[in-house]
Amino acid sequence: MKDNSGFKNKWLVAVAVYLCVDLGRLQDLFPFLSHVWPGALMTVVLMAFLVSSGDLTDSFVKGLPQTRNILLFVVLLFCYVPFATAPRAAFNAALGVSLFLPVVLSCLVIIDSREKFESVCKFLCLLFLFIGVFALAHSGRGPGGSVGDENDVGLYLVSFLPFTFFLLSQATSRKGQALWTLSAIVSLAAIVMTKSRGSLVGLIVMAAAYWIFGKRKLLLISITLLVALAFTYLTDDDYKAKMLTITATSEGTANERILSWNAAWKMFLDRPLGVGGNNFPRHFSEYQSTDLRRDMWGRVAHSLWFTLLPETGIIGAYLYFALVYRNFKDVFAVKRRHPHEELQQRFYVSMSNALLASLIGFFAAASFLSVLYYPIFWYLTALIVCLRNISLLDASVAIKNFTPNGSRSVDGF
């Protein structure tokens, strides 16, 4: 059998570069890179790897049923284009999601071992350490793109903070423990610095999920103390007063958000098949409450769910919720498959807890943000499928290495 490890390593580097462009926004930090269209260039490079490897079909099969649902969701978005009020906006939404497919499919091929999975986690945490430092130096703003606005920065940091906790639990050297502790502290401080109420809600819910599913209660207590310190020293009195009104829904931006959700629900009931990607703002003025100023054309829903329902309708909601359900099902299946505390098993238990906390934290924060077409959920989906496939492979090898009397063979794990 031909050894293609070198080819896959180059492919993995290409994925890393793509993520640096997509999330780290290298082209914004180094403007001369924008002249070569790095996002489009790296997408073409990943497609070239997929085609030349001969694993394009295999990657789709490995990702079932998630890859099928993602593909159907993309097809649905393209179907709206000729019928949408704003076809260009609908096309941009469909194209944007479709461009995530090469990196998702690439991950399903090249992340085929625990070692590679952990390496990808380390790279992501280092990338978000950079984003956290950038946010601290720029009053909570990120480098750009989908990680530019304060709310978006907070959402990403909340969603990937559990990966840092995972690496901290796996670290065996003092250098590793120090690095991932620093990464966690920077991320927590940056989340507070964004002054995003939605992100703070996501952080609280994510920590609660860790408390429920994980065993490291001391870590959660430490997080709580760090957030309290960051909240005390990194925020002004106006923000603290604003946070105290987070449950006041009868006035201010919270009231406007609820009125937007009501409009989204009315739009969904009136057009249950959906109005098309990025077309909610084009129809908002038709359904807006009289309590809002007149003709607020262009207002977004300020919620993943209330973007999903009116824009993609019943079919899109079914595909998305089926994808969410399958992701949670796969993570819980990995936890059940590896329940013990020995080294290999602990990897799966710790990573499963991290992915559960990531998903829950993401959805909690995304409930207040229009992030349906952001890449973050699709990246998390790819990692979940990779973990599932690696877990199944390890489990099958372990079964083969059991002798008939139930003991492990000499070369087993």
DRENDO-1510 file (C-alpha; in Angstrom, 1 decimal, always signed):
<recs>
REC; n; res; u; v; w
REC; 1; MET; +0.0; +0.0; +0.0 .
REC; 2; LYS; +1.3; +3.4; -1.0 .
REC; 3; ASP; +2.4; +5.6; +2.0 .
REC; 4; ASN; +0.6; +9.0; +1.6 .
REC; 5; SER; +1.4; +10.4; +5.0 .
REC; 6; GLY; +3.6; +13.1; +3.4 .
REC; 7; PHE; +0.8; +14.1; +1.1 .
REC; 8; LYS; -1.7; +14.3; +4.0 .
REC; 9; ASN; +0.7; +16.4; +6.0 .
REC; 10; LYS; +1.0; +18.9; +3.2 .
REC; 11; TRP; -2.8; +18.9; +3.0 .
REC; 12; LEU; -3.0; +19.5; +6.8 .
REC; 13; VAL; -0.7; +22.5; +6.4 .
REC; 14; ALA; -3.1; +23.8; +3.7 .
REC; 15; VAL; -6.0; +23.5; +6.0 .
REC; 16; ALA; -4.1; +25.4; +8.7 .
REC; 17; VAL; -3.3; +28.2; +6.2 .
REC; 18; TYR; -6.9; +28.3; +5.2 .
REC; 19; LEU; -8.0; +28.8; +8.8 .
REC; 20; CYS; -5.4; +31.5; +9.3 .
REC; 21; VAL; -6.9; +33.3; +6.3 .
REC; 22; ASP; -10.5; +32.7; +7.3 .
REC; 23; LEU; -10.3; +33.3; +11.1 .
REC; 24; GLY; -6.9; +35.0; +11.6 .
REC; 25; ARG; -7.5; +37.3; +8.7 .
REC; 26; LEU; -3.8; +37.4; +7.5 .
REC; 27; GLN; -4.9; +39.5; +4.5 .
REC; 28; ASP; -6.1; +42.2; +6.8 .
REC; 29; LEU; -2.9; +42.2; +8.9 .
REC; 30; PHE; -0.8; +42.1; +5.8 .
REC; 31; PRO; -2.8; +44.1; +3.1 .
REC; 32; PHE; -0.5; +43.0; +0.2 .
REC; 33; LEU; -1.9; +39.5; +0.6 .
REC; 34; SER; -5.4; +40.7; -0.4 .
REC; 35; HIS; -4.1; +41.1; -4.0 .
REC; 36; VAL; -3.9; +37.3; -4.4 .
REC; 37; TRP; -7.4; +36.7; -3.0 .
REC; 38; PRO; -6.1; +34.3; -0.3 .
REC; 39; GLY; -9.5; +32.9; +0.7 .
REC; 40; ALA; -10.4; +31.9; -2.9 .
REC; 41; LEU; -6.9; +30.7; -3.5 .
REC; 42; MET; -6.8; +28.4; -0.4 .
REC; 43; THR; -10.3; +27.1; -1.3 .
REC; 44; VAL; -9.0; +26.1; -4.7 .
REC; 45; VAL; -5.9; +24.5; -3.1 .
REC; 46; LEU; -8.1; +22.4; -0.8 .
REC; 47; MET; -10.3; +21.3; -3.7 .
REC; 48; ALA; -7.2; +20.4; -5.6 .
REC; 49; PHE; -6.0; +18.2; -2.7 .
REC; 50; LEU; -9.5; +16.6; -2.6 .
REC; 51; VAL; -9.6; +15.8; -6.3 .
REC; 52; SER; -6.0; +14.7; -6.6 .
REC; 53; SER; -6.2; +12.4; -3.6 .
REC; 54; GLY; -9.2; +10.5; -5.0 .
REC; 55; ASP; -10.8; +10.9; -1.6 .
REC; 56; LEU; -13.6; +13.3; -2.6 .
REC; 57; THR; -16.3; +10.7; -2.5 .
REC; 58; ASP; -14.7; +8.9; +0.4 .
REC; 59; SER; -14.7; +12.1; +2.5 .
REC; 60; PHE; -18.4; +12.6; +1.8 .
REC; 61; VAL; -19.2; +9.0; +2.8 .
REC; 62; LYS; -17.0; +9.3; +6.0 .
REC; 63; GLY; -19.1; +12.3; +7.0 .
REC; 64; LEU; -22.5; +10.8; +6.6 .
REC; 65; PRO; -25.1; +11.7; +7.6 .
REC; 66; GLN; -23.8; +15.2; +8.4 .
REC; 67; THR; -22.2; +15.8; +5.0 .
REC; 68; ARG; -25.5; +14.9; +3.3 .
REC; 69; ASN; -27.5; +17.4; +5.4 .
REC; 70; ILE; -24.9; +20.1; +4.8 .
REC; 71; LEU; -25.0; +19.5; +1.1 .
REC; 72; LEU; -28.8; +19.5; +1.0 .
REC; 73; PHE; -28.8; +22.7; +3.0 .
REC; 74; VAL; -26.5; +24.3; +0.4 .
REC; 75; VAL; -28.7; +23.0; -2.4 .
REC; 76; LEU; -31.8; +24.5; -0.7 .
REC; 77; LEU; -30.1; +27.9; -0.4 .
REC; 78; PHE; -29.2; +27.9; -4.1 .
REC; 79; CYS; -32.8; +26.9; -4.9 .
REC; 80; TYR; -34.0; +30.2; -3.3 .
REC; 81; VAL; -31.9; +32.4; -5.5 .
REC; 82; PRO; -34.3; +32.8; -8.6 .
REC; 83; PHE; -37.3; +33.3; -6.3 .
REC; 84; ALA; -35.9; +35.6; -3.7 .
REC; 85; THR; -36.7; +39.3; -3.5 .
REC; 86; ALA; -33.0; +40.0; -3.3 .
REC; 87; PRO; -31.4; +37.2; -5.4 .
REC; 88; ARG; -27.9; +38.5; -5.1 .
REC; 89; ALA; -28.1; +38.4; -1.3 .
REC; 90; ALA; -29.6; +34.8; -1.5 .
REC; 91; PHE; -26.8; +33.8; -3.8 .
REC; 92; ASN; -24.1; +35.2; -1.5 .
REC; 93; ALA; -25.6; +33.2; +1.4 .
REC; 94; ALA; -25.6; +30.0; -0.6 .
REC; 95; LEU; -22.1; +30.5; -2.0 .
REC; 96; GLY; -20.7; +31.4; +1.4 .
REC; 97; VAL; -21.9; +28.1; +3.0 .
REC; 98; SER; -20.8; +26.1; +0.0 .
REC; 99; LEU; -17.3; +27.4; +0.3 .
REC; 100; PHE; -17.0; +25.8; +3.7 .
REC; 101; LEU; -17.4; +22.3; +2.1 .
REC; 102; PRO; -13.7; +21.9; +0.9 .
REC; 103; VAL; -12.3; +22.5; +4.4 .
REC; 104; VAL; -15.0; +20.3; +6.1 .
REC; 105; LEU; -14.3; +17.4; +3.6 .
REC; 106; SER; -10.6; +17.9; +3.9 .
REC; 107; CYS; -10.7; +17.5; +7.7 .
REC; 108; LEU; -12.7; +14.3; +7.3 .
REC; 109; VAL; -9.9; +12.8; +5.3 .
REC; 110; ILE; -6.7; +14.0; +7.0 .
REC; 111; ILE; -7.7; +14.0; +10.7 .
REC; 112; ASP; -7.6; +10.3; +11.0 .
REC; 113; SER; -5.9; +9.7; +14.4 .
REC; 114; ARG; -5.9; +10.9; +17.9 .
REC; 115; GLU; -2.5; +12.6; +17.4 .
REC; 116; LYS; -3.7; +14.6; +14.4 .
REC; 117; PHE; -6.9; +15.5; +16.2 .
REC; 118; GLU; -5.0; +16.8; +19.2 .
REC; 119; SER; -2.6; +18.7; +16.8 .
REC; 120; VAL; -5.5; +20.4; +15.2 .
REC; 121; CYS; -6.9; +21.4; +18.6 .
REC; 122; LYS; -3.5; +22.9; +19.5 .
REC; 123; PHE; -3.4; +24.9; +16.3 .
REC; 124; LEU; -6.9; +26.2; +16.8 .
REC; 125; CYS; -6.2; +27.2; +20.4 .
REC; 126; LEU; -3.0; +29.0; +19.4 .
REC; 127; LEU; -5.0; +30.8; +16.6 .
REC; 128; PHE; -7.6; +31.9; +19.2 .
REC; 129; LEU; -4.9; +32.9; +21.6 .
REC; 130; PHE; -3.8; +35.3; +18.9 .
REC; 131; ILE; -7.3; +36.5; +18.3 .
REC; 132; GLY; -7.8; +36.9; +22.1 .
REC; 133; VAL; -4.6; +39.0; +22.3 .
REC; 134; PHE; -5.7; +41.0; +19.3 .
REC; 135; ALA; -9.1; +41.7; +20.9 .
REC; 136; LEU; -7.5; +42.8; +24.2 .
REC; 137; ALA; -5.3; +45.3; +22.2 .
REC; 138; HIS; -8.3; +46.6; +20.2 .
REC; 139; SER; -11.0; +47.1; +22.7 .
REC; 140; GLY; -12.7; +43.8; +22.0 .
REC; 141; ARG; -12.6; +43.9; +18.2 .
REC; 142; GLY; -11.2; +41.1; +16.2 .
REC; 143; PRO; -8.9; +41.0; +13.1 .
REC; 144; GLY; -11.8; +41.1; +10.6 .
REC; 145; GLY; -14.3; +39.1; +8.6 .
REC; 146; SER; -16.6; +36.9; +10.7 .
REC; 147; VAL; -14.2; +37.6; +13.6 .
REC; 148; GLY; -14.4; +41.3; +13.4 .
REC; 149; ASP; -17.3; +42.6; +15.5 .
REC; 150; GLU; -17.1; +42.4; +19.3 .
REC; 151; ASN; -20.1; +40.1; +19.4 .
REC; 152; ASP; -18.5; +37.8; +16.9 .
REC; 153; VAL; -15.2; +37.7; +18.7 .
REC; 154; GLY; -17.0; +36.7; +21.9 .
REC; 155; LEU; -18.9; +34.0; +20.1 .
REC; 156; TYR; -15.8; +32.4; +18.7 .
REC; 157; LEU; -13.9; +32.6; +21.9 .
REC; 158; VAL; -16.7; +31.1; +23.9 .
REC; 159; SER; -17.1; +28.3; +21.4 .
REC; 160; PHE; -13.4; +27.3; +21.3 .
REC; 161; LEU; -12.5; +28.0; +24.9 .
REC; 162; PRO; -13.4; +24.3; +25.9 .
REC; 163; PHE; -10.7; +23.1; +23.5 .
REC; 164; THR; -8.2; +24.9; +25.7 .
REC; 165; PHE; -9.6; +23.1; +28.7 .
REC; 166; PHE; -9.3; +19.9; +26.9 .
REC; 167; LEU; -5.6; +20.5; +26.1 .
REC; 168; LEU; -5.0; +21.6; +29.7 .
REC; 169; SER; -6.5; +18.3; +30.9 .
REC; 170; GLN; -4.2; +16.4; +28.5 .
REC; 171; ALA; -1.0; +18.4; +29.2 .
REC; 172; THR; +1.8; +16.4; +30.9 .
REC; 173; SER; +4.6; +19.1; +30.8 .
REC; 174; ARG; +4.8; +22.3; +32.8 .
REC; 175; LYS; +5.3; +24.2; +29.5 .
REC; 176; GLY; +2.1; +22.8; +28.1 .
REC; 177; GLN; +0.1; +23.5; +31.3 .
REC; 178; ALA; +1.5; +27.1; +31.4 .
REC; 179; LEU; +0.7; +27.7; +27.7 .
REC; 180; TRP; -2.9; +26.5; +27.8 .
REC; 181; THR; -3.5; +28.2; +31.2 .
REC; 182; LEU; -2.4; +31.4; +29.6 .
REC; 183; SER; -4.6; +30.8; +26.5 .
REC; 184; ALA; -7.6; +30.3; +28.8 .
REC; 185; ILE; -6.9; +33.4; +30.8 .
REC; 186; VAL; -6.5; +35.5; +27.6 .
REC; 187; SER; -9.7; +34.1; +26.1 .
REC; 188; LEU; -11.7; +34.8; +29.3 .
REC; 189; ALA; -10.3; +38.3; +29.5 .
REC; 190; ALA; -11.0; +39.0; +25.8 .
REC; 191; ILE; -14.6; +37.7; +26.2 .
REC; 192; VAL; -15.2; +40.2; +29.0 .
REC; 193; MET; -13.4; +42.9; +26.9 .
REC; 194; THR; -15.9; +42.5; +24.0 .
REC; 195; LYS; -18.6; +43.7; +26.4 .
REC; 196; SER; -21.0; +41.4; +24.5 .
REC; 197; ARG; -24.0; +40.4; +26.7 .
REC; 198; GLY; -24.7; +37.5; +24.4 .
REC; 199; SER; -21.2; +36.2; +24.7 .
REC; 200; LEU; -21.3; +36.4; +28.5 .
REC; 201; VAL; -24.6; +34.4; +28.4 .
REC; 202; GLY; -22.8; +31.9; +26.2 .
REC; 203; LEU; -19.9; +31.7; +28.6 .
REC; 204; ILE; -22.1; +31.1; +31.6 .
REC; 205; VAL; -24.1; +28.4; +29.8 .
REC; 206; MET; -20.9; +26.8; +28.5 .
REC; 207; ALA; -19.5; +26.7; +32.0 .
REC; 208; ALA; -22.7; +25.2; +33.3 .
REC; 209; ALA; -22.5; +22.5; +30.6 .
REC; 210; TYR; -18.9; +21.7; +31.7 .
REC; 211; TRP; -20.1; +21.5; +35.3 .
REC; 212; ILE; -22.8; +19.0; +34.3 .
REC; 213; PHE; -20.9; +16.8; +32.0 .
REC; 214; GLY; -17.3; +17.1; +33.3 .
REC; 215; LYS; -15.6; +16.1; +36.4 .
REC; 216; ARG; -13.2; +19.0; +36.9 .
REC; 217; LYS; -15.3; +21.1; +39.2 .
REC; 218; LEU; -12.2; +23.0; +40.5 .
REC; 219; LEU; -11.5; +24.2; +36.9 .
REC; 220; LEU; -15.0; +25.7; +36.7 .
REC; 221; ILE; -14.6; +27.4; +40.1 .
REC; 222; SER; -11.3; +28.9; +38.7 .
REC; 223; ILE; -13.1; +30.1; +35.6 .
REC; 224; THR; -15.7; +31.8; +37.7 .
REC; 225; LEU; -13.1; +33.6; +39.7 .
REC; 226; LEU; -11.2; +34.7; +36.6 .
REC; 227; VAL; -14.3; +36.0; +34.9 .
REC; 228; ALA; -15.3; +37.9; +38.1 .
REC; 229; LEU; -11.8; +39.5; +38.2 .
REC; 230; ALA; -11.8; +40.3; +34.5 .
REC; 231; PHE; -15.3; +41.8; +34.8 .
REC; 232; THR; -14.2; +43.9; +37.7 .
REC; 233; TYR; -11.0; +45.3; +36.2 .
REC; 234; LEU; -11.7; +45.4; +32.5 .
REC; 235; THR; -15.2; +47.0; +32.4 .
REC; 236; ASP; -16.5; +50.4; +33.2 .
REC; 237; ASP; -19.4; +51.4; +35.4 .
REC; 238; ASP; -21.7; +52.0; +32.3 .
REC; 239; TYR; -21.1; +48.4; +31.1 .
REC; 240; LYS; -21.7; +46.9; +34.5 .
REC; 241; ALA; -25.0; +48.8; +34.8 .
REC; 242; LYS; -25.9; +47.6; +31.3 .
REC; 243; MET; -25.3; +44.0; +32.3 .
REC; 244; LEU; -27.6; +44.4; +35.3 .
REC; 245; THR; -30.4; +45.1; +32.9 .
REC; 246; ILE; -29.8; +41.9; +30.8 .
REC; 247; THR; -33.1; +40.4; +32.0 .
REC; 248; ALA; -35.1; +43.7; +31.3 .
REC; 249; THR; -36.9; +42.9; +28.1 .
REC; 250; SER; -39.4; +45.7; +28.0 .
REC; 251; GLU; -37.0; +48.4; +27.0 .
REC; 252; GLY; -33.8; +49.2; +25.1 .
REC; 253; THR; -32.1; +46.8; +22.6 .
REC; 254; ALA; -33.5; +43.7; +24.4 .
REC; 255; ASN; -37.0; +44.9; +23.6 .
REC; 256; GLU; -36.1; +45.6; +20.0 .
REC; 257; ARG; -34.5; +42.2; +19.7 .
REC; 258; ILE; -37.7; +40.5; +20.9 .
REC; 259; LEU; -39.8; +42.6; +18.5 .
REC; 260; SER; -37.5; +41.4; +15.7 .
REC; 261; TRP; -38.0; +37.8; +16.8 .
REC; 262; ASN; -41.8; +38.3; +16.7 .
REC; 263; ALA; -41.5; +39.7; +13.2 .
REC; 264; ALA; -39.4; +36.7; +12.2 .
REC; 265; TRP; -42.0; +34.3; +13.6 .
REC; 266; LYS; -44.8; +36.1; +11.7 .
REC; 267; MET; -42.7; +35.9; +8.5 .
REC; 268; PHE; -42.1; +32.2; +9.0 .
REC; 269; LEU; -45.9; +31.6; +9.5 .
REC; 270; ASP; -46.7; +33.7; +6.5 .
REC; 271; ARG; -44.0; +32.1; +4.3 .
REC; 272; PRO; -43.3; +28.6; +5.7 .
REC; 273; LEU; -41.1; +27.6; +2.8 .
REC; 274; GLY; -38.8; +30.5; +3.5 .
REC; 275; VAL; -37.8; +33.8; +1.9 .
REC; 276; GLY; -34.2; +32.8; +1.0 .
REC; 277; GLY; -30.8; +33.4; +2.5 .
REC; 278; ASN; -30.0; +36.9; +3.7 .
REC; 279; ASN; -33.5; +38.0; +2.7 .
REC; 280; PHE; -35.0; +38.5; +6.2 .
REC; 281; PRO; -33.8; +42.1; +6.2 .
REC; 282; ARG; -35.5; +42.8; +2.9 .
REC; 283; HIS; -38.9; +41.7; +4.3 .
REC; 284; PHE; -38.6; +42.9; +7.9 .
REC; 285; SER; -40.5; +46.2; +7.3 .
REC; 286; GLU; -43.5; +44.1; +6.2 .
REC; 287; TYR; -43.8; +42.4; +9.5 .
REC; 288; GLN; -42.2; +44.8; +12.0 .
REC; 289; SER; -44.1; +45.9; +15.1 .
REC; 290; THR; -45.7; +49.3; +15.3 .
REC; 291; ASP; -43.6; +49.8; +18.5 .
REC; 292; LEU; -40.5; +50.1; +16.3 .
REC; 293; ARG; -39.8; +53.2; +14.2 .
REC; 294; ARG; -41.3; +52.9; +10.7 .
REC; 295; ASP; -39.8; +51.2; +7.7 .
REC; 296; MET; -36.8; +49.5; +9.4 .
REC; 297; TRP; -35.8; +47.8; +6.1 .
REC; 298; GLY; -32.5; +46.0; +6.4 .
REC; 299; ARG; -32.7; +45.0; +10.1 .
REC; 300; VAL; -31.4; +41.5; +10.9 .
REC; 301; ALA; -33.1; +39.1; +13.2 .
REC; 302; HIS; -30.3; +39.1; +15.9 .
REC; 303; SER; -30.7; +35.3; +16.4 .
REC; 304; LEU; -29.5; +32.2; +14.6 .
REC; 305; TRP; -32.9; +30.5; +15.1 .
REC; 306; PHE; -35.0; +33.5; +14.0 .
REC; 307; THR; -32.8; +33.8; +10.9 .
REC; 308; LEU; -33.1; +30.1; +10.2 .
REC; 309; LEU; -36.9; +29.8; +10.3 .
REC; 310; PRO; -38.0; +32.7; +8.1 .
REC; 311; GLU; -35.1; +32.4; +5.6 .
REC; 312; THR; -34.9; +28.6; +5.0 .
REC; 313; GLY; -38.4; +27.7; +6.1 .
REC; 314; ILE; -39.6; +24.2; +7.2 .
REC; 315; ILE; -37.2; +22.3; +5.0 .
REC; 316; GLY; -34.1; +24.3; +6.1 .
REC; 317; ALA; -35.1; +24.1; +9.7 .
REC; 318; TYR; -35.5; +20.3; +9.4 .
REC; 319; LEU; -32.1; +19.9; +7.8 .
REC; 320; TYR; -30.4; +22.1; +10.4 .
REC; 321; PHE; -32.0; +20.6; +13.4 .
REC; 322; ALA; -31.3; +17.1; +12.1 .
REC; 323; LEU; -27.7; +18.1; +11.8 .
REC; 324; VAL; -27.6; +19.5; +15.3 .
REC; 325; TYR; -29.3; +16.3; +16.7 .
REC; 326; ARG; -26.8; +14.1; +14.9 .
REC; 327; ASN; -23.9; +16.1; +16.3 .
REC; 328; PHE; -25.1; +15.7; +19.8 .
REC; 329; LYS; -25.9; +12.0; +19.3 .
REC; 330; ASP; -22.3; +11.3; +18.0 .
REC; 331; VAL; -20.7; +13.1; +20.9 .
REC; 332; PHE; -22.7; +11.2; +23.5 .
REC; 333; ALA; -22.0; +8.0; +21.6 .
REC; 334; VAL; -18.2; +8.6; +21.9 .
REC; 335; LYS; -18.6; +9.2; +25.6 .
REC; 336; ARG; -20.5; +5.9; +26.0 .
REC; 337; ARG; -18.0; +4.1; +23.9 .
REC; 338; HIS; -15.0; +5.2; +26.0 .
REC; 339; PRO; -16.2; +5.4; +29.6 .
REC; 340; HIS; -13.0; +4.6; +31.5 .
REC; 341; GLU; -10.2; +6.8; +32.9 .
REC; 342; GLU; -7.2; +5.2; +31.3 .
REC; 343; LEU; -5.1; +7.4; +29.0 .
REC; 344; GLN; -6.7; +6.6; +25.7 .
REC; 345; GLN; -10.3; +6.6; +27.1 .
REC; 346; ARG; -9.7; +9.9; +28.9 .
REC; 347; PHE; -8.8; +11.5; +25.6 .
REC; 348; TYR; -12.3; +10.7; +24.2 .
REC; 349; VAL; -14.1; +11.6; +27.4 .
REC; 350; SER; -12.3; +15.0; +27.8 .
REC; 351; MET; -12.8; +15.8; +24.1 .
REC; 352; SER; -16.4; +14.8; +24.1 .
REC; 353; ASN; -17.0; +17.1; +27.1 .
REC; 354; ALA; -15.2; +19.9; +25.3 .
REC; 355; LEU; -17.3; +19.5; +22.2 .
REC; 356; LEU; -20.6; +19.3; +24.2 .
REC; 357; ALA; -19.6; +22.5; +26.0 .
REC; 358; SER; -18.6; +24.2; +22.7 .
REC; 359; LEU; -21.9; +23.3; +21.0 .
REC; 360; ILE; -24.0; +24.4; +24.0 .
REC; 361; GLY; -22.0; +27.6; +24.5 .
REC; 362; PHE; -22.2; +28.4; +20.7 .
REC; 363; PHE; -26.0; +27.9; +20.5 .
REC; 364; ALA; -26.5; +30.0; +23.7 .
REC; 365; ALA; -24.6; +32.9; +22.4 .
REC; 366; ALA; -25.8; +32.5; +18.8 .
REC; 367; SER; -29.4; +32.8; +20.0 .
REC; 368; PHE; -28.7; +36.5; +20.2 .
REC; 369; LEU; -26.7; +36.9; +17.0 .
REC; 370; SER; -27.4; +36.5; +13.2 .
REC; 371; VAL; -24.7; +33.9; +12.6 .
REC; 372; LEU; -26.5; +31.2; +10.6 .
REC; 373; TYR; -24.0; +31.5; +7.7 .
REC; 374; TYR; -20.9; +31.8; +9.8 .
REC; 375; PRO; -18.3; +29.0; +9.4 .
REC; 376; ILE; -18.1; +28.1; +13.1 .
REC; 377; PHE; -20.9; +25.5; +13.3 .
REC; 378; TRP; -19.7; +23.8; +10.2 .
REC; 379; TYR; -16.1; +23.6; +11.6 .
REC; 380; LEU; -17.4; +22.1; +14.9 .
REC; 381; THR; -19.5; +19.6; +12.9 .
REC; 382; ALA; -16.4; +18.5; +11.0 .
REC; 383; LEU; -14.4; +18.0; +14.2 .
REC; 384; ILE; -17.3; +16.0; +15.8 .
REC; 385; VAL; -17.4; +13.7; +12.8 .
REC; 386; CYS; -13.6; +13.3; +12.9 .
REC; 387; LEU; -13.8; +12.4; +16.6 .
REC; 388; ARG; -16.6; +9.9; +15.9 .
REC; 389; ASN; -14.6; +8.2; +13.1 .
REC; 390; ILE; -11.4; +8.0; +15.1 .
REC; 391; SER; -13.3; +6.6; +18.1 .
REC; 392; LEU; -14.9; +3.9; +16.0 .
REC; 393; LEU; -11.5; +3.0; +14.5 .
REC; 394; ASP; -9.8; +2.7; +17.9 .
REC; 395; ALA; -12.7; +0.7; +19.3 .
REC; 396; SER; -12.6; -1.8; +16.4 .
REC; 397; VAL; -8.8; -2.2; +16.9 .
REC; 398; ALA; -9.3; -2.7; +20.6 .
REC; 399; ILE; -11.9; -5.4; +20.0 .
REC; 400; LYS; -9.6; -7.2; +17.5 .
REC; 401; ASN; -6.8; -7.2; +20.1 .
REC; 402; PHE; -8.9; -9.0; +22.7 .
REC; 403; THR; -8.1; -12.7; +23.1 .
REC; 404; PRO; -11.0; -15.2; +23.3 .
REC; 405; ASN; -10.7; -15.4; +27.1 .
REC; 406; GLY; -11.3; -11.6; +27.4 .
REC; 407; SER; -7.7; -10.5; +28.1 .
REC; 408; ARG; -5.8; -8.2; +25.8 .
REC; 409; SER; -3.2; -9.5; +23.4 .
REC; 410; VAL; +0.5; -8.5; +23.8 .
REC; 411; ASP; +0.3; -6.0; +21.0 .
REC; 412; GLY; -3.0; -4.5; +22.0 .
REC; 413; PHE; -3.5; -1.3; +23.8 .
</recs>
